[in-house]
């Protein structure tokens, strides 16, 4: 939020997983294709079965990111 209390979030979650290796591979693939990625690890540090790792991209790159993820899943 900015100082006026408005939410200027232009980032969208493009992928969510509990597998850290999968998150790293997808984030790396997106970055290699020029997409800026923010990785947020919400997994519990004590019990690794709780929570997710979320990948966020800017809304302008969302369509390209989802296409790249779908293409990688088809291989």
PDB file of N, CA, C and O in Angstrom:
ATOM      1  N   UNK A   1       0.838  -1.185   0.000  1.00  0.00           N
ATOM      2  CA  UNK A   1       0.000   0.000   0.000  1.00  0.00           C
ATOM      3  C   UNK A   1       0.878   1.242   0.000  1.00  0.00           C
ATOM      4  O   UNK A   1       1.979   1.247   0.552  1.00  0.00           O
ATOM      5  N   UNK A   2       0.381   2.266  -0.616  1.00  0.00           N
ATOM      6  CA  UNK A   2       1.122   3.511  -0.600  1.00  0.00           C
ATOM      7  C   UNK A   2       0.687   4.354   0.597  1.00  0.00           C
ATOM      8  O   UNK A   2      -0.112   3.909   1.421  1.00  0.00           O
ATOM      9  N   UNK A   3       1.217   5.572   0.687  1.00  0.00           N
ATOM     10  CA  UNK A   3       0.932   6.419   1.842  1.00  0.00           C
ATOM     11  C   UNK A   3      -0.536   6.821   1.942  1.00  0.00           C
ATOM     12  O   UNK A   3      -0.988   7.224   3.013  1.00  0.00           O
ATOM     13  N   UNK A   4      -1.277   6.721   0.860  1.00  0.00           N
ATOM     14  CA  UNK A   4      -2.697   7.072   0.885  1.00  0.00           C
ATOM     15  C   UNK A   4      -3.570   5.871   1.203  1.00  0.00           C
ATOM     16  O   UNK A   4      -4.796   5.985   1.224  1.00  0.00           O
ATOM     17  N   UNK A   5      -2.958   4.724   1.449  1.00  0.00           N
ATOM     18  CA  UNK A   5      -3.722   3.533   1.781  1.00  0.00           C
ATOM     19  C   UNK A   5      -4.252   2.792   0.575  1.00  0.00           C
ATOM     20  O   UNK A   5      -5.060   1.874   0.715  1.00  0.00           O
ATOM     21  N   UNK A   6      -3.803   3.183  -0.626  1.00  0.00           N
ATOM     22  CA  UNK A   6      -4.256   2.510  -1.842  1.00  0.00           C
ATOM     23  C   UNK A   6      -3.337   1.337  -2.144  1.00  0.00           C
ATOM     24  O   UNK A   6      -2.128   1.420  -1.928  1.00  0.00           O
ATOM     25  N   UNK A   7      -3.897   0.258  -2.635  1.00  0.00           N
ATOM     26  CA  UNK A   7      -3.118  -0.910  -2.995  1.00  0.00           C
ATOM     27  C   UNK A   7      -2.721  -0.793  -4.458  1.00  0.00           C
ATOM     28  O   UNK A   7      -3.573  -0.874  -5.342  1.00  0.00           O
ATOM     29  N   UNK A   8      -1.433  -0.603  -4.719  1.00  0.00           N
ATOM     30  CA  UNK A   8      -0.936  -0.466  -6.082  1.00  0.00           C
ATOM     31  C   UNK A   8      -0.275  -1.752  -6.553  1.00  0.00           C
ATOM     32  O   UNK A   8       0.685  -1.702  -7.322  1.00  0.00           O
ATOM     33  N   UNK A   9      -0.759  -2.878  -6.115  1.00  0.00           N
ATOM     34  CA  UNK A   9      -0.159  -4.150  -6.461  1.00  0.00           C
ATOM     35  C   UNK A   9      -0.417  -4.481  -7.923  1.00  0.00           C
ATOM     36  O   UNK A   9      -1.559  -4.670  -8.343  1.00  0.00           O
ATOM     37  N   UNK A  10       0.657  -4.547  -8.681  1.00  0.00           N
ATOM     38  CA  UNK A  10       0.558  -4.902 -10.086  1.00  0.00           C
ATOM     39  C   UNK A  10       1.105  -6.301 -10.318  1.00  0.00           C
ATOM     40  O   UNK A  10       1.364  -6.677 -11.461  1.00  0.00           O
ATOM     41  N   UNK A  11       1.284  -7.073  -9.266  1.00  0.00           N
ATOM     42  CA  UNK A  11       1.860  -8.407  -9.361  1.00  0.00           C
ATOM     43  C   UNK A  11       0.762  -9.448  -9.208  1.00  0.00           C
ATOM     44  O   UNK A  11      -0.149  -9.299  -8.394  1.00  0.00           O
ATOM     45  N   UNK A  12       0.866 -10.513 -10.011  1.00  0.00           N
ATOM     46  CA  UNK A  12      -0.117 -11.591  -9.966  1.00  0.00           C
ATOM     47  C   UNK A  12       0.591 -12.911  -9.740  1.00  0.00           C
ATOM     48  O   UNK A  12       1.684 -13.144 -10.257  1.00  0.00           O
ATOM     49  N   UNK A  13      -0.049 -13.776  -8.956  1.00  0.00           N
ATOM     50  CA  UNK A  13       0.508 -15.097  -8.754  1.00  0.00           C
ATOM     51  C   UNK A  13       0.296 -15.905 -10.027  1.00  0.00           C
ATOM     52  O   UNK A  13      -0.821 -16.022 -10.532  1.00  0.00           O
ATOM     53  N   UNK A  14       1.395 -16.461 -10.533  1.00  0.00           N
ATOM     54  CA  UNK A  14       1.334 -17.203 -11.776  1.00  0.00           C
ATOM     55  C   UNK A  14       1.503 -18.708 -11.551  1.00  0.00           C
ATOM     56  O   UNK A  14       1.141 -19.516 -12.406  1.00  0.00           O
ATOM     57  N   UNK A  15       2.062 -19.076 -10.381  1.00  0.00           N
ATOM     58  CA  UNK A  15       2.292 -20.493 -10.113  1.00  0.00           C
ATOM     59  C   UNK A  15       2.423 -20.702  -8.611  1.00  0.00           C
ATOM     60  O   UNK A  15       2.902 -19.828  -7.888  1.00  0.00           O
ATOM     61  N   UNK A  16       1.986 -21.882  -8.151  1.00  0.00           N
ATOM     62  CA  UNK A  16       2.049 -22.218  -6.722  1.00  0.00           C
ATOM     63  C   UNK A  16       2.374 -23.703  -6.602  1.00  0.00           C
ATOM     64  O   UNK A  16       1.778 -24.528  -7.296  1.00  0.00           O
ATOM     65  N   UNK A  17       3.320 -24.049  -5.721  1.00  0.00           N
ATOM     66  CA  UNK A  17       3.724 -25.437  -5.536  1.00  0.00           C
ATOM     67  C   UNK A  17       4.279 -25.636  -4.137  1.00  0.00           C
ATOM     68  O   UNK A  17       4.635 -24.678  -3.452  1.00  0.00           O
ATOM     69  N   UNK A  18       4.347 -26.898  -3.724  1.00  0.00           N
ATOM     70  CA  UNK A  18       5.021 -27.232  -2.474  1.00  0.00           C
ATOM     71  C   UNK A  18       6.430 -27.764  -2.741  1.00  0.00           C
ATOM     72  O   UNK A  18       7.178 -28.038  -1.803  1.00  0.00           O
ATOM     73  N   UNK A  19       6.790 -27.910  -4.005  1.00  0.00           N
ATOM     74  CA  UNK A  19       8.071 -28.478  -4.395  1.00  0.00           C
ATOM     75  C   UNK A  19       9.069 -27.351  -4.688  1.00  0.00           C
ATOM     76  O   UNK A  19       8.919 -26.649  -5.688  1.00  0.00           O
ATOM     77  N   UNK A  20      10.084 -27.166  -3.833  1.00  0.00           N
ATOM     78  CA  UNK A  20      11.031 -26.068  -4.044  1.00  0.00           C
ATOM     79  C   UNK A  20      11.855 -26.216  -5.325  1.00  0.00           C
ATOM     80  O   UNK A  20      12.216 -25.214  -5.942  1.00  0.00           O
ATOM     81  N   UNK A  21      12.152 -27.435  -5.724  1.00  0.00           N
ATOM     82  CA  UNK A  21      12.915 -27.653  -6.954  1.00  0.00           C
ATOM     83  C   UNK A  21      12.085 -27.217  -8.162  1.00  0.00           C
ATOM     84  O   UNK A  21      12.594 -26.554  -9.065  1.00  0.00           O
ATOM     85  N   UNK A  22      10.813 -27.592  -8.171  1.00  0.00           N
ATOM     86  CA  UNK A  22       9.922 -27.200  -9.258  1.00  0.00           C
ATOM     87  C   UNK A  22       9.800 -25.678  -9.331  1.00  0.00           C
ATOM     88  O   UNK A  22       9.813 -25.106 -10.421  1.00  0.00           O
ATOM     89  N   UNK A  23       9.682 -25.027  -8.185  1.00  0.00           N
ATOM     90  CA  UNK A  23       9.587 -23.565  -8.151  1.00  0.00           C
ATOM     91  C   UNK A  23      10.844 -22.924  -8.720  1.00  0.00           C
ATOM     92  O   UNK A  23      10.755 -21.956  -9.476  1.00  0.00           O
ATOM     93  N   UNK A  24      12.023 -23.453  -8.368  1.00  0.00           N
ATOM     94  CA  UNK A  24      13.285 -22.913  -8.881  1.00  0.00           C
ATOM     95  C   UNK A  24      13.405 -23.097 -10.387  1.00  0.00           C
ATOM     96  O   UNK A  24      13.858 -22.194 -11.091  1.00  0.00           O
ATOM     97  N   UNK A  25      13.001 -24.262 -10.883  1.00  0.00           N
ATOM     98  CA  UNK A  25      13.080 -24.529 -12.323  1.00  0.00           C
ATOM     99  C   UNK A  25      12.166 -23.591 -13.097  1.00  0.00           C
ATOM    100  O   UNK A  25      12.573 -23.017 -14.106  1.00  0.00           O
ATOM    101  N   UNK A  26      10.940 -23.436 -12.629  1.00  0.00           N
ATOM    102  CA  UNK A  26       9.987 -22.573 -13.334  1.00  0.00           C
ATOM    103  C   UNK A  26      10.418 -21.110 -13.252  1.00  0.00           C
ATOM    104  O   UNK A  26      10.339 -20.385 -14.244  1.00  0.00           O
ATOM    105  N   UNK A  27      10.873 -20.673 -12.083  1.00  0.00           N
ATOM    106  CA  UNK A  27      11.340 -19.293 -11.941  1.00  0.00           C
ATOM    107  C   UNK A  27      12.538 -19.047 -12.863  1.00  0.00           C
ATOM    108  O   UNK A  27      12.620 -18.001 -13.507  1.00  0.00           O
ATOM    109  N   UNK A  28      13.458 -20.001 -12.924  1.00  0.00           N
ATOM    110  CA  UNK A  28      14.618 -19.867 -13.805  1.00  0.00           C
ATOM    111  C   UNK A  28      14.220 -19.809 -15.269  1.00  0.00           C
ATOM    112  O   UNK A  28      14.772 -19.017 -16.032  1.00  0.00           O
ATOM    113  N   UNK A  29      13.268 -20.639 -15.665  1.00  0.00           N
ATOM    114  CA  UNK A  29      12.792 -20.637 -17.048  1.00  0.00           C
ATOM    115  C   UNK A  29      12.155 -19.297 -17.400  1.00  0.00           C
ATOM    116  O   UNK A  29      12.387 -18.758 -18.481  1.00  0.00           O
ATOM    117  N   UNK A  30      11.356 -18.767 -16.489  1.00  0.00           N
ATOM    118  CA  UNK A  30      10.727 -17.464 -16.741  1.00  0.00           C
ATOM    119  C   UNK A  30      11.782 -16.365 -16.864  1.00  0.00           C
ATOM    120  O   UNK A  30      11.717 -15.536 -17.771  1.00  0.00           O
ATOM    121  N   UNK A  31      12.752 -16.363 -15.948  1.00  0.00           N
ATOM    122  CA  UNK A  31      13.806 -15.346 -15.988  1.00  0.00           C
ATOM    123  C   UNK A  31      14.642 -15.456 -17.250  1.00  0.00           C
ATOM    124  O   UNK A  31      15.035 -14.440 -17.822  1.00  0.00           O
ATOM    125  N   UNK A  32      14.925 -16.692 -17.699  1.00  0.00           N
ATOM    126  CA  UNK A  32      15.689 -16.891 -18.933  1.00  0.00           C
ATOM    127  C   UNK A  32      14.949 -16.375 -20.154  1.00  0.00           C
ATOM    128  O   UNK A  32      15.565 -16.098 -21.183  1.00  0.00           O
ATOM    129  N   UNK A  33      13.638 -16.246 -20.049  1.00  0.00           N
ATOM    130  CA  UNK A  33      12.823 -15.725 -21.138  1.00  0.00           C
ATOM    131  C   UNK A  33      12.446 -14.260 -20.934  1.00  0.00           C
ATOM    132  O   UNK A  33      11.538 -13.755 -21.593  1.00  0.00           O
ATOM    133  N   UNK A  34      13.137 -13.581 -20.027  1.00  0.00           N
ATOM    134  CA  UNK A  34      12.952 -12.151 -19.835  1.00  0.00           C
ATOM    135  C   UNK A  34      11.800 -11.731 -18.952  1.00  0.00           C
ATOM    136  O   UNK A  34      11.415 -10.562 -18.949  1.00  0.00           O
ATOM    137  N   UNK A  35      11.235 -12.679 -18.194  1.00  0.00           N
ATOM    138  CA  UNK A  35      10.123 -12.356 -17.307  1.00  0.00           C
ATOM    139  C   UNK A  35      10.663 -12.168 -15.886  1.00  0.00           C
ATOM    140  O   UNK A  35      11.347 -13.045 -15.357  1.00  0.00           O
ATOM    141  N   UNK A  36      10.357 -11.035 -15.280  1.00  0.00           N
ATOM    142  CA  UNK A  36      10.764 -10.784 -13.893  1.00  0.00           C
ATOM    143  C   UNK A  36       9.870 -11.588 -12.961  1.00  0.00           C
ATOM    144  O   UNK A  36       8.645 -11.542 -13.069  1.00  0.00           O
ATOM    145  N   UNK A  37      10.491 -12.324 -12.043  1.00  0.00           N
ATOM    146  CA  UNK A  37       9.750 -13.211 -11.142  1.00  0.00           C
ATOM    147  C   UNK A  37      10.105 -12.881  -9.703  1.00  0.00           C
ATOM    148  O   UNK A  37      11.265 -12.625  -9.380  1.00  0.00           O
ATOM    149  N   UNK A  38       9.096 -12.889  -8.844  1.00  0.00           N
ATOM    150  CA  UNK A  38       9.293 -12.782  -7.402  1.00  0.00           C
ATOM    151  C   UNK A  38       8.828 -14.096  -6.795  1.00  0.00           C
ATOM    152  O   UNK A  38       7.691 -14.521  -6.999  1.00  0.00           O
ATOM    153  N   UNK A  39       9.728 -14.740  -6.041  1.00  0.00           N
ATOM    154  CA  UNK A  39       9.415 -16.017  -5.403  1.00  0.00           C
ATOM    155  C   UNK A  39       9.167 -15.751  -3.925  1.00  0.00           C
ATOM    156  O   UNK A  39      10.011 -15.172  -3.241  1.00  0.00           O
ATOM    157  N   UNK A  40       8.012 -16.174  -3.439  1.00  0.00           N
ATOM    158  CA  UNK A  40       7.678 -16.013  -2.023  1.00  0.00           C
ATOM    159  C   UNK A  40       7.463 -17.398  -1.433  1.00  0.00           C
ATOM    160  O   UNK A  40       6.556 -18.130  -1.829  1.00  0.00           O
ATOM    161  N   UNK A  41       8.312 -17.737  -0.483  1.00  0.00           N
ATOM    162  CA  UNK A  41       8.242 -19.047   0.156  1.00  0.00           C
ATOM    163  C   UNK A  41       7.396 -18.924   1.419  1.00  0.00           C
ATOM    164  O   UNK A  41       7.811 -18.312   2.403  1.00  0.00           O
ATOM    165  N   UNK A  42       6.204 -19.514   1.374  1.00  0.00           N
ATOM    166  CA  UNK A  42       5.290 -19.482   2.518  1.00  0.00           C
ATOM    167  C   UNK A  42       5.225 -20.838   3.218  1.00  0.00           C
ATOM    168  O   UNK A  42       4.289 -21.116   3.967  1.00  0.00           O
ATOM    169  N   UNK A  43       6.227 -21.673   2.967  1.00  0.00           N
ATOM    170  CA  UNK A  43       6.251 -22.995   3.593  1.00  0.00           C
ATOM    171  C   UNK A  43       6.690 -22.864   5.043  1.00  0.00           C
ATOM    172  O   UNK A  43       7.539 -22.036   5.374  1.00  0.00           O
ATOM    173  N   UNK A  44       6.111 -23.679   5.893  1.00  0.00           N
ATOM    174  CA  UNK A  44       6.486 -23.713   7.298  1.00  0.00           C
ATOM    175  C   UNK A  44       7.906 -24.268   7.407  1.00  0.00           C
ATOM    176  O   UNK A  44       8.216 -25.290   6.794  1.00  0.00           O
ATOM    177  N   UNK A  45       8.754 -23.623   8.164  1.00  0.00           N
ATOM    178  CA  UNK A  45      10.149 -24.053   8.250  1.00  0.00           C
ATOM    179  C   UNK A  45      10.330 -25.297   9.122  1.00  0.00           C
ATOM    180  O   UNK A  45      11.352 -25.975   9.018  1.00  0.00           O
ATOM    181  N   UNK A  46       9.372 -25.600   9.964  1.00  0.00           N
ATOM    182  CA  UNK A  46       9.485 -26.783  10.825  1.00  0.00           C
ATOM    183  C   UNK A  46       8.810 -28.003  10.218  1.00  0.00           C
ATOM    184  O   UNK A  46       9.361 -29.103  10.247  1.00  0.00           O
ATOM    185  N   UNK A  47       7.632 -27.807   9.675  1.00  0.00           N
ATOM    186  CA  UNK A  47       6.865 -28.892   9.080  1.00  0.00           C
ATOM    187  C   UNK A  47       6.684 -28.570   7.600  1.00  0.00           C
ATOM    188  O   UNK A  47       5.793 -27.806   7.228  1.00  0.00           O
ATOM    189  N   UNK A  48       7.523 -29.149   6.770  1.00  0.00           N
ATOM    190  CA  UNK A  48       7.581 -28.767   5.364  1.00  0.00           C
ATOM    191  C   UNK A  48       6.376 -29.203   4.539  1.00  0.00           C
ATOM    192  O   UNK A  48       6.342 -28.978   3.330  1.00  0.00           O
ATOM    193  N   UNK A  49       5.392 -29.820   5.176  1.00  0.00           N
ATOM    194  CA  UNK A  49       4.194 -30.230   4.440  1.00  0.00           C
ATOM    195  C   UNK A  49       3.135 -29.133   4.428  1.00  0.00           C
ATOM    196  O   UNK A  49       2.109 -29.272   3.762  1.00  0.00           O
ATOM    197  N   UNK A  50       3.370 -28.056   5.150  1.00  0.00           N
ATOM    198  CA  UNK A  50       2.403 -26.958   5.222  1.00  0.00           C
ATOM    199  C   UNK A  50       2.903 -25.757   4.418  1.00  0.00           C
ATOM    200  O   UNK A  50       4.073 -25.384   4.509  1.00  0.00           O
ATOM    201  N   UNK A  51       2.029 -25.171   3.651  1.00  0.00           N
ATOM    202  CA  UNK A  51       2.351 -23.950   2.928  1.00  0.00           C
ATOM    203  C   UNK A  51       2.827 -24.198   1.510  1.00  0.00           C
ATOM    204  O   UNK A  51       3.043 -25.337   1.097  1.00  0.00           O
ATOM    205  N   UNK A  52       2.985 -23.119   0.779  1.00  0.00           N
ATOM    206  CA  UNK A  52       3.347 -23.177  -0.632  1.00  0.00           C
ATOM    207  C   UNK A  52       4.458 -22.196  -0.948  1.00  0.00           C
ATOM    208  O   UNK A  52       4.742 -21.275  -0.182  1.00  0.00           O
ATOM    209  N   UNK A  53       5.071 -22.414  -2.084  1.00  0.00           N
ATOM    210  CA  UNK A  53       5.997 -21.462  -2.680  1.00  0.00           C
ATOM    211  C   UNK A  53       5.239 -20.843  -3.841  1.00  0.00           C
ATOM    212  O   UNK A  53       4.748 -21.549  -4.722  1.00  0.00           O
ATOM    213  N   UNK A  54       5.146 -19.515  -3.837  1.00  0.00           N
ATOM    214  CA  UNK A  54       4.354 -18.817  -4.847  1.00  0.00           C
ATOM    215  C   UNK A  54       5.261 -17.986  -5.741  1.00  0.00           C
ATOM    216  O   UNK A  54       6.193 -17.336  -5.269  1.00  0.00           O
ATOM    217  N   UNK A  55       4.973 -18.016  -7.040  1.00  0.00           N
ATOM    218  CA  UNK A  55       5.706 -17.224  -8.018  1.00  0.00           C
ATOM    219  C   UNK A  55       4.795 -16.123  -8.521  1.00  0.00           C
ATOM    220  O   UNK A  55       3.669 -16.379  -8.947  1.00  0.00           O
ATOM    221  N   UNK A  56       5.288 -14.904  -8.471  1.00  0.00           N
ATOM    222  CA  UNK A  56       4.533 -13.735  -8.906  1.00  0.00           C
ATOM    223  C   UNK A  56       5.254 -13.053 -10.066  1.00  0.00           C
ATOM    224  O   UNK A  56       6.483 -12.988 -10.095  1.00  0.00           O
ATOM    225  N   UNK A  57       4.475 -12.549 -11.018  1.00  0.00           N
ATOM    226  CA  UNK A  57       5.004 -11.767 -12.133  1.00  0.00           C
ATOM    227  C   UNK A  57       4.184 -10.492 -12.249  1.00  0.00           C
ATOM    228  O   UNK A  57       3.057 -10.410 -11.761  1.00  0.00           O
ATOM    229  N   UNK A  58       4.768  -9.509 -12.899  1.00  0.00           N
ATOM    230  CA  UNK A  58       4.038  -8.267 -13.127  1.00  0.00           C
ATOM    231  C   UNK A  58       2.864  -8.558 -14.052  1.00  0.00           C
ATOM    232  O   UNK A  58       2.967  -9.390 -14.952  1.00  0.00           O
ATOM    233  N   UNK A  59       1.761  -7.878 -13.831  1.00  0.00           N
ATOM    234  CA  UNK A  59       0.551  -8.161 -14.602  1.00  0.00           C
ATOM    235  C   UNK A  59       0.753  -8.002 -16.104  1.00  0.00           C
ATOM    236  O   UNK A  59       0.059  -8.655 -16.884  1.00  0.00           O
ATOM    237  N   UNK A  60       1.688  -7.147 -16.532  1.00  0.00           N
ATOM    238  CA  UNK A  60       1.976  -6.971 -17.960  1.00  0.00           C
ATOM    239  C   UNK A  60       2.615  -8.217 -18.563  1.00  0.00           C
ATOM    240  O   UNK A  60       2.522  -8.433 -19.771  1.00  0.00           O
ATOM    241  N   UNK A  61       3.263  -9.040 -17.736  1.00  0.00           N
ATOM    242  CA  UNK A  61       3.957 -10.235 -18.213  1.00  0.00           C
ATOM    243  C   UNK A  61       3.201 -11.524 -17.867  1.00  0.00           C
ATOM    244  O   UNK A  61       3.694 -12.623 -18.124  1.00  0.00           O
ATOM    245  N   UNK A  62       2.021 -11.388 -17.292  1.00  0.00           N
ATOM    246  CA  UNK A  62       1.271 -12.552 -16.821  1.00  0.00           C
ATOM    247  C   UNK A  62       0.932 -13.526 -17.950  1.00  0.00           C
ATOM    248  O   UNK A  62       1.136 -14.732 -17.809  1.00  0.00           O
ATOM    249  N   UNK A  63       0.422 -13.014 -19.059  1.00  0.00           N
ATOM    250  CA  UNK A  63       0.039 -13.891 -20.168  1.00  0.00           C
ATOM    251  C   UNK A  63       1.241 -14.647 -20.729  1.00  0.00           C
ATOM    252  O   UNK A  63       1.156 -15.846 -20.994  1.00  0.00           O
ATOM    253  N   UNK A  64       2.354 -13.945 -20.908  1.00  0.00           N
ATOM    254  CA  UNK A  64       3.554 -14.606 -21.416  1.00  0.00           C
ATOM    255  C   UNK A  64       4.050 -15.651 -20.427  1.00  0.00           C
ATOM    256  O   UNK A  64       4.474 -16.733 -20.831  1.00  0.00           O
ATOM    257  N   UNK A  65       4.002 -15.340 -19.139  1.00  0.00           N
ATOM    258  CA  UNK A  65       4.461 -16.279 -18.122  1.00  0.00           C
ATOM    259  C   UNK A  65       3.607 -17.537 -18.095  1.00  0.00           C
ATOM    260  O   UNK A  65       4.143 -18.643 -18.019  1.00  0.00           O
ATOM    261  N   UNK A  66       2.295 -17.390 -18.155  1.00  0.00           N
ATOM    262  CA  UNK A  66       1.436 -18.576 -18.138  1.00  0.00           C
ATOM    263  C   UNK A  66       1.666 -19.420 -19.382  1.00  0.00           C
ATOM    264  O   UNK A  66       1.632 -20.648 -19.309  1.00  0.00           O
ATOM    265  N   UNK A  67       1.898 -18.784 -20.515  1.00  0.00           N
ATOM    266  CA  UNK A  67       2.179 -19.526 -21.742  1.00  0.00           C
ATOM    267  C   UNK A  67       3.484 -20.308 -21.606  1.00  0.00           C
ATOM    268  O   UNK A  67       3.545 -21.474 -21.995  1.00  0.00           O
ATOM    269  N   UNK A  68       4.517 -19.688 -21.065  1.00  0.00           N
ATOM    270  CA  UNK A  68       5.800 -20.368 -20.885  1.00  0.00           C
ATOM    271  C   UNK A  68       5.678 -21.543 -19.926  1.00  0.00           C
ATOM    272  O   UNK A  68       6.286 -22.591 -20.144  1.00  0.00           O
ATOM    273  N   UNK A  69       4.894 -21.372 -18.863  1.00  0.00           N
ATOM    274  CA  UNK A  69       4.699 -22.463 -17.897  1.00  0.00           C
ATOM    275  C   UNK A  69       3.950 -23.617 -18.546  1.00  0.00           C
ATOM    276  O   UNK A  69       4.299 -24.780 -18.343  1.00  0.00           O
ATOM    277  N   UNK A  70       2.922 -23.299 -19.325  1.00  0.00           N
ATOM    278  CA  UNK A  70       2.157 -24.347 -20.011  1.00  0.00           C
ATOM    279  C   UNK A  70       3.034 -25.089 -21.015  1.00  0.00           C
ATOM    280  O   UNK A  70       2.962 -26.315 -21.107  1.00  0.00           O
ATOM    281  N   UNK A  71       3.858 -24.368 -21.766  1.00  0.00           N
ATOM    282  CA  UNK A  71       4.742 -24.996 -22.742  1.00  0.00           C
ATOM    283  C   UNK A  71       5.758 -25.898 -22.054  1.00  0.00           C
ATOM    284  O   UNK A  71       6.066 -26.977 -22.560  1.00  0.00           O
ATOM    285  N   UNK A  72       6.280 -25.475 -20.914  1.00  0.00           N
ATOM    286  CA  UNK A  72       7.240 -26.297 -20.175  1.00  0.00           C
ATOM    287  C   UNK A  72       6.573 -27.554 -19.638  1.00  0.00           C
ATOM    288  O   UNK A  72       7.211 -28.603 -19.549  1.00  0.00           O
ATOM    289  N   UNK A  73       5.302 -27.461 -19.280  1.00  0.00           N
ATOM    290  CA  UNK A  73       4.568 -28.626 -18.782  1.00  0.00           C
ATOM    291  C   UNK A  73       4.252 -29.639 -19.860  1.00  0.00           C
ATOM    292  O   UNK A  73       4.033 -30.814 -19.566  1.00  0.00           O
ATOM    293  N   UNK A  74       4.227 -29.193 -21.119  1.00  0.00           N
ATOM    294  CA  UNK A  74       3.930 -30.077 -22.237  1.00  0.00           C
ATOM    295  C   UNK A  74       5.124 -30.917 -22.658  1.00  0.00           C
ATOM    296  O   UNK A  74       4.971 -31.910 -23.369  1.00  0.00           O
ATOM    297  N   UNK A  75       6.321 -30.516 -22.215  1.00  0.00           N
ATOM    298  CA  UNK A  75       7.537 -31.233 -22.635  1.00  0.00           C
ATOM    299  C   UNK A  75       7.720 -32.510 -21.867  1.00  0.00           C
ATOM    300  O   UNK A  75       8.690 -33.233 -22.093  1.00  0.00           O
TER     301      UNK A  75
END
